[in-house]
C-alpha cells in the first residue's frame, strides 16, 4: 500500500498551539495542493484526537476534483478513516456527517462497547487486538480495496507511521511564524528516538518549493515513494502536451546518476518529438551523461517510429540507462508497441505501476474513446 504522510507545522515545529481555537497554519494555496493530493488517494486517515479537537470534514469540496476521480473509475471522494483506542468519538462530528465517501473506524479490542455501538450507525467499525501495528491497519484496508492512503495527523498518528517505518512519502509545509508553547503538540509525539530515519539515516529530499507564503518539502521514505512521486511528475508533464489526434500525450522525467532532473512532454519543442526524447535532449544539451539514469514515463516507451531513425526504447538503450518506470502500456491504436520487452531484453530494469494507468491515459481520452 502506498502511504503518504502530510503535516503543516510552525517554524518551530508545532502542529497547533494551546488555545481552544484551532490554529490556522496553512496558506490557501497550500490547502489547494492538499485537496489535490487527497484526490489522488483511495483514503484519508487521521487519529481520534484530530477528530475530537479539530472536527474536520476531510472533504475534497472541489467538484472538479470529484469529477476527475469519477472519470478514473473512483468514488467522488476518498474513504475517511479514523484510528481510536477507546472509540470515544462523537457520531455527530463532521467526520461522520459530511462527504459521500465511506467512513471507517479502527479501534482496539478494549474499546468501550457502547462507543462501538454508537459508531456502527455512522461508519464501518473494525476491532483490532493489541498491539495495533501499521501492518494490522493496512491489512484491513487492503481487504476493503484501499491501496493508497493519505495520512493527515495528528501527532500520535504521524509518529505511529514514522516509527513503524512503513510510510512512503512525507510532505511537510512550514508556516512562517513561531508558536513557542512547550506544551503544544509537535510534529512527533512522546519520547525521542526509535525512528527509522535519524542522524544516521537521512530521508531523501524530492522537492523543496514555496507554496503561498509557506515552504513545502517532499521527502521519500522508500523506493516505492520515489517511484510514485516521480511517475506522478511525469503524468503531470503529460497534461501539458499540445493535443493531437494522431499521437499520444506522454510525460517523462529523467533522474541522472548525478541527481540532475530533466523533464519533457510530447511535442514540447517539435511536433514529432516524444516526451522521453525531449527529456533526453535537455540532458544532452547540459552535457550530462545518462548512463545509469532512471527514466519515468507516463506511458510505455515506443518501439516503432516512422518520423525518427530511433525509437524511445532504442534511445534509452543507447544511453545505457539502468531503469525505466511507467504507468500504462501503449494501447494498440497506431502501432503494436513492444518497448518494455526490448528494454528488458537489453538488461534494463522495467517497473510498471499500473494503478496509475488511468491517470496516465487521461490526456489521451479523445483518442481512446474514438
C-alpha positions as CSV (number, residue, x, y, z in Angstrom):
1,X,0.0,0.0,0.0
2,X,1.3,3.5,-0.9
3,X,1.2,5.7,2.2
4,X,1.8,9.4,2.2
5,X,2.0,11.5,5.4
6,X,1.2,15.2,5.4
7,X,1.5,17.9,8.0
8,X,1.6,21.7,8.4
9,X,3.8,23.0,11.2
10,X,5.0,26.3,12.6
11,X,8.6,27.4,12.0
12,X,9.4,25.9,15.4
13,X,7.8,22.5,14.6
14,X,4.3,22.8,16.3
15,X,1.1,21.4,14.8
16,X,-1.1,23.6,17.0
17,X,-1.0,25.9,20.0
18,X,-2.5,25.5,23.5
19,X,-5.6,27.7,22.9
20,X,-9.1,26.2,22.5
21,X,-9.3,27.6,18.9
22,X,-7.8,25.7,16.0
23,X,-4.5,27.2,14.9
24,X,-4.5,28.1,11.2
25,X,-1.1,27.2,9.8
26,X,-1.8,26.7,6.1
27,X,-2.0,29.3,3.4
28,X,-4.9,28.9,0.9
29,X,-2.5,27.8,-1.8
30,X,-1.2,25.1,0.5
31,X,-4.8,23.9,1.2
32,X,-5.4,23.8,-2.6
33,X,-2.5,21.5,-3.0
34,X,-3.6,19.3,-0.1
35,X,-7.0,18.9,-1.7
36,X,-5.4,17.8,-5.0
37,X,-3.3,15.3,-3.1
38,X,-6.3,13.9,-1.3
39,X,-8.0,13.4,-4.6
40,X,-5.1,11.1,-5.7
41,X,-5.6,8.7,-2.9
42,X,-8.1,6.0,-2.1
43,X,-8.5,7.0,1.6
44,X,-7.6,9.7,4.1
45,X,-6.6,8.7,7.7
46,X,-6.5,10.7,10.9
47,X,-6.2,10.0,14.6
48,X,-9.1,10.3,17.1
49,X,-7.6,13.4,18.7
50,X,-7.7,15.2,15.4
51,X,-11.4,14.4,15.0
52,X,-12.2,15.5,18.6
53,X,-10.1,18.7,18.6
54,X,-10.4,20.0,15.1
55,X,-13.8,18.5,14.0
56,X,-12.5,18.2,10.3
57,X,-14.8,17.3,7.4
58,X,-11.8,15.9,5.4
59,X,-13.8,16.6,2.2
60,X,-12.5,17.4,-1.3
61,X,-15.1,20.2,-1.7
62,X,-13.9,20.9,-5.3
63,X,-16.4,19.4,-7.8
64,X,-13.7,19.4,-10.5
65,X,-11.5,17.1,-8.3
66,X,-14.6,14.9,-7.7
67,X,-15.3,14.6,-11.4
68,X,-11.7,13.8,-12.1
69,X,-11.9,10.9,-9.6
70,X,-15.2,9.7,-11.2
71,X,-13.5,9.7,-14.7
72,X,-10.8,7.4,-13.3
73,X,-13.5,5.0,-12.0
74,X,-13.1,6.1,-8.4
75,X,-15.7,7.2,-5.9
76,X,-16.3,11.0,-5.9
77,X,-14.5,11.4,-2.5
78,X,-11.9,9.2,-0.7
79,X,-12.8,6.9,2.1
80,X,-12.3,8.5,5.5
81,X,-10.6,6.5,8.3
82,X,-10.0,7.3,12.0
83,X,-7.8,5.4,14.4
84,X,-9.0,5.3,18.0
85,X,-8.0,3.2,21.0
86,X,-11.2,3.9,23.0
87,X,-13.8,4.6,20.3
88,X,-14.7,7.8,22.2
89,X,-15.9,9.7,19.1
90,X,-19.0,11.8,18.6
91,X,-21.1,10.3,15.8
92,X,-22.4,13.8,15.0
93,X,-18.9,15.2,14.3
94,X,-18.3,16.4,10.7
95,X,-16.0,13.5,10.0
96,X,-19.1,11.2,10.0
97,X,-21.9,13.6,8.8
98,X,-20.2,15.2,5.8
99,X,-19.0,13.8,2.5
100,X,-20.2,11.0,0.2
101,X,-17.3,8.6,0.8
102,X,-17.3,5.6,3.2
103,X,-16.3,6.1,6.8
104,X,-14.2,3.6,8.7
105,X,-13.3,3.5,12.4
106,X,-10.5,1.2,13.7
107,X,-10.4,0.6,17.4
108,X,-8.6,-1.7,19.9
109,X,-10.4,-4.7,21.3
110,X,-10.6,-3.0,24.7
111,X,-12.7,-0.1,23.4
112,X,-16.0,0.6,25.2
113,X,-18.8,-1.5,23.7
114,X,-21.2,1.5,24.0
115,X,-18.9,3.7,22.0
116,X,-18.6,1.0,19.3
117,X,-22.4,0.5,19.1
118,X,-22.9,4.3,18.6
119,X,-20.3,4.4,15.8
120,X,-21.7,1.4,13.9
121,X,-24.7,3.6,12.9
122,X,-22.4,6.0,11.0
123,X,-19.4,4.0,10.0
124,X,-17.9,0.6,9.4
125,X,-16.1,-0.4,12.7
126,X,-13.1,-2.8,12.8
127,X,-11.7,-4.1,16.1
128,X,-8.0,-5.0,16.3
129,X,-6.3,-7.0,19.0
130,X,-3.4,-5.0,20.5
131,X,-0.7,-4.2,19.9
132,X,-2.0,-2.3,16.9
133,X,0.6,-2.0,14.1
134,X,0.6,-0.3,10.7
135,X,0.5,-3.7,9.1
136,X,-2.6,-4.7,11.0
137,X,-4.3,-1.5,10.0
138,X,-3.3,-1.6,6.3
139,X,-4.3,-5.3,6.1
140,X,-7.9,-4.3,6.9
141,X,-7.8,-1.5,4.4
142,X,-6.4,-3.7,1.6
143,X,-9.2,-6.1,2.1
144,X,-11.6,-3.2,1.6
145,X,-9.9,-2.4,-1.7
146,X,-7.9,0.5,-0.4
147,X,-4.4,0.6,-2.0
148,X,-3.3,4.1,-1.3
149,X,-3.5,6.1,2.0
150,X,-3.1,9.8,2.7
151,X,-2.4,10.4,6.5
152,X,-3.1,13.9,7.8
153,X,-2.3,13.5,11.6
154,X,-2.3,14.3,14.4
155,X,0.9,14.0,16.2
156,X,0.3,10.5,17.7
157,X,-0.8,9.1,14.3
158,X,2.1,10.6,12.4
159,X,4.5,9.2,14.9
160,X,2.8,5.8,14.7
161,X,3.5,5.6,11.0
162,X,7.0,7.2,11.2
163,X,8.2,4.8,13.9
164,X,6.9,1.7,12.2
165,X,8.9,2.7,9.1
166,X,6.1,1.8,6.7
167,X,5.3,5.1,5.1
168,X,6.5,6.0,1.6
169,X,6.2,9.8,1.4
170,X,6.2,12.7,3.8
171,X,5.1,16.2,3.0
172,X,5.8,19.0,5.5
173,X,4.5,22.5,5.0
174,X,6.2,25.1,7.2
175,X,4.3,28.3,8.2
176,X,6.4,31.5,8.6
177,X,5.7,32.1,12.3
178,X,6.6,30.6,15.7
179,X,4.3,29.1,18.4
180,X,6.7,28.9,21.2
181,X,4.5,27.0,23.6
182,X,6.3,24.0,25.1
183,X,3.1,22.1,25.9
184,X,1.6,22.5,22.4
185,X,1.5,19.4,20.1
186,X,4.6,18.9,17.9
187,X,5.0,17.0,14.7
188,X,6.0,13.9,16.6
189,X,4.7,12.6,19.9
190,X,6.3,11.3,23.1
191,X,9.9,10.5,23.8
192,X,12.6,10.9,21.2
193,X,14.3,8.1,19.4
194,X,13.0,5.0,17.7
195,X,12.6,6.5,14.2
196,X,13.8,4.7,11.1
197,X,15.2,8.0,9.9
198,X,17.6,9.6,12.4
199,X,21.0,11.3,12.3
200,X,22.5,8.1,10.9
201,X,19.9,7.7,8.1
202,X,18.6,10.8,6.3
203,X,15.4,11.0,4.3
204,X,15.5,11.5,0.5
205,X,14.6,15.1,-0.3
206,X,12.5,15.0,-3.5
207,X,11.4,18.6,-3.8
208,X,11.5,21.9,-1.9
209,X,9.3,24.8,-3.0
210,X,7.3,27.9,-2.0
211,X,3.5,27.4,-1.8
212,X,1.8,30.7,-0.9
213,X,3.9,32.1,2.0
214,X,4.9,28.6,3.2
215,X,7.9,26.4,2.4
216,X,7.0,22.8,1.4
217,X,9.3,19.9,1.4
218,X,8.5,16.4,-0.1
219,X,10.5,13.5,1.4
220,X,10.8,9.9,0.1
221,X,10.8,7.3,2.9
222,X,11.1,4.3,0.5
223,X,11.9,3.4,-3.1
224,X,8.2,3.0,-3.7
225,X,7.7,6.6,-2.6
226,X,10.3,7.8,-5.0
227,X,8.8,5.9,-7.9
228,X,5.2,7.1,-7.3
229,X,6.3,10.7,-6.8
230,X,8.4,10.8,-9.9
231,X,5.9,8.9,-12.0
232,X,3.2,11.3,-11.0
233,X,5.5,14.2,-12.0
234,X,5.7,12.5,-15.4
235,X,1.9,12.2,-15.6
236,X,1.6,16.0,-14.7
237,X,4.0,16.7,-17.6
238,X,1.7,14.8,-19.9
239,X,-1.1,17.2,-19.1
240,X,1.0,20.0,-20.8
241,X,1.1,18.3,-24.2
242,X,-0.5,20.1,-27.2
243,X,-3.4,17.8,-28.1
244,X,-3.0,15.6,-31.2
245,X,-5.4,13.2,-32.9
246,X,-2.5,11.1,-34.3
247,X,-0.1,10.8,-31.4
248,X,-0.3,10.2,-27.7
249,X,0.3,12.7,-25.0
250,X,3.1,11.5,-22.7
251,X,5.2,13.0,-20.0
252,X,8.7,11.9,-18.9
253,X,11.1,12.6,-16.0
254,X,14.8,11.5,-16.1
255,X,16.9,11.3,-12.9
256,X,20.6,11.3,-14.0
257,X,23.1,9.4,-11.9
258,X,24.5,12.8,-10.6
259,X,21.0,13.7,-9.3
260,X,20.1,16.2,-12.1
261,X,16.4,16.1,-13.1
262,X,15.2,16.5,-16.7
263,X,11.6,16.6,-17.8
264,X,9.8,16.5,-21.1
265,X,6.4,16.2,-22.7
266,X,5.2,15.1,-26.1
267,X,5.6,17.9,-28.8
268,X,7.2,20.2,-26.3
269,X,9.7,21.7,-28.8
270,X,8.8,20.0,-32.1
271,X,5.6,18.4,-33.5
272,X,7.1,15.0,-33.8
273,X,9.2,14.8,-30.6
274,X,8.3,12.3,-27.9
275,X,8.4,13.0,-24.2
276,X,11.4,10.8,-23.4
277,X,13.2,12.3,-26.4
278,X,12.5,15.8,-25.1
279,X,14.0,15.0,-21.6
280,X,17.0,13.3,-23.2
281,X,17.7,16.3,-25.4
282,X,17.8,18.6,-22.3
283,X,20.3,16.3,-20.6
284,X,22.4,16.2,-23.8
285,X,22.3,20.0,-24.1
286,X,23.5,20.2,-20.5
287,X,26.4,17.8,-21.3
288,X,25.2,15.3,-18.6
289,X,25.7,11.6,-19.1
290,X,22.6,9.4,-18.9
291,X,24.4,6.2,-18.1
292,X,22.7,4.5,-15.1
293,X,19.9,7.1,-15.2
294,X,16.3,6.3,-14.2
295,X,13.5,7.3,-16.6
296,X,9.9,7.7,-15.5
297,X,7.3,7.9,-18.3
298,X,3.6,8.1,-18.1
299,X,3.3,5.5,-20.9
300,X,5.5,2.7,-22.3
301,X,8.4,4.0,-24.3
302,X,7.8,3.4,-28.0
303,X,9.5,0.6,-30.0
304,X,8.4,1.7,-33.6
305,X,9.0,5.2,-35.0
306,X,8.2,6.4,-38.5
307,X,9.3,10.1,-38.0
308,X,12.7,9.4,-36.5
309,X,15.5,6.8,-37.0
310,X,15.5,5.7,-33.4
311,X,12.6,4.8,-31.1
312,X,12.5,6.0,-27.5
313,X,13.3,2.5,-26.3
314,X,16.4,2.4,-28.5
315,X,17.5,5.9,-27.2
316,X,17.2,4.6,-23.7
317,X,19.3,1.5,-24.5
318,X,21.9,3.6,-26.3
319,X,22.3,5.9,-23.3
320,X,22.7,2.8,-21.1
321,X,20.0,3.9,-18.6
322,X,19.6,1.3,-15.8
323,X,15.9,1.6,-15.0
324,X,12.5,2.6,-16.6
325,X,9.3,3.0,-14.7
326,X,6.0,3.7,-16.5
327,X,2.2,3.6,-15.7
328,X,0.4,2.4,-18.8
329,X,1.3,0.1,-21.7
330,X,0.8,1.8,-25.0
331,X,-2.6,1.0,-26.4
332,X,-2.5,-0.6,-29.9
333,X,-4.2,2.3,-31.7
334,X,-1.3,3.3,-34.0
335,X,1.3,0.6,-33.8
336,X,1.8,-2.5,-31.7
337,X,4.3,-1.4,-29.1
338,X,6.9,-3.8,-27.5
339,X,9.1,-1.1,-25.9
340,X,9.0,-2.8,-22.4
341,X,10.1,-6.1,-23.9
342,X,13.0,-4.5,-25.8
343,X,14.2,-2.7,-22.7
344,X,14.1,-5.9,-20.6
345,X,16.0,-7.8,-23.3
346,X,18.7,-5.1,-23.2
347,X,19.1,-5.8,-19.4
348,X,17.3,-2.6,-18.3
349,X,15.1,-3.0,-15.2
350,X,11.5,-2.2,-16.0
351,X,8.7,-1.5,-13.5
352,X,5.1,-0.9,-14.3
353,X,2.9,1.0,-11.7
354,X,-0.4,0.0,-13.4
355,X,-2.6,1.5,-10.6
356,X,-1.6,4.9,-12.1
357,X,-2.6,3.9,-15.6
358,X,-6.0,5.6,-15.7
359,X,-4.3,8.9,-14.7
360,X,-1.6,8.4,-17.3
361,X,-4.1,7.7,-20.1
362,X,-6.5,10.5,-19.2
363,X,-4.8,13.1,-21.5
364,X,-5.5,10.7,-24.4
365,X,-9.2,10.0,-23.8
366,X,-10.1,11.7,-27.1
367,X,-8.1,9.0,-28.9
368,X,-9.0,6.0,-26.8
369,X,-12.8,6.7,-26.9
370,X,-13.0,7.0,-30.7
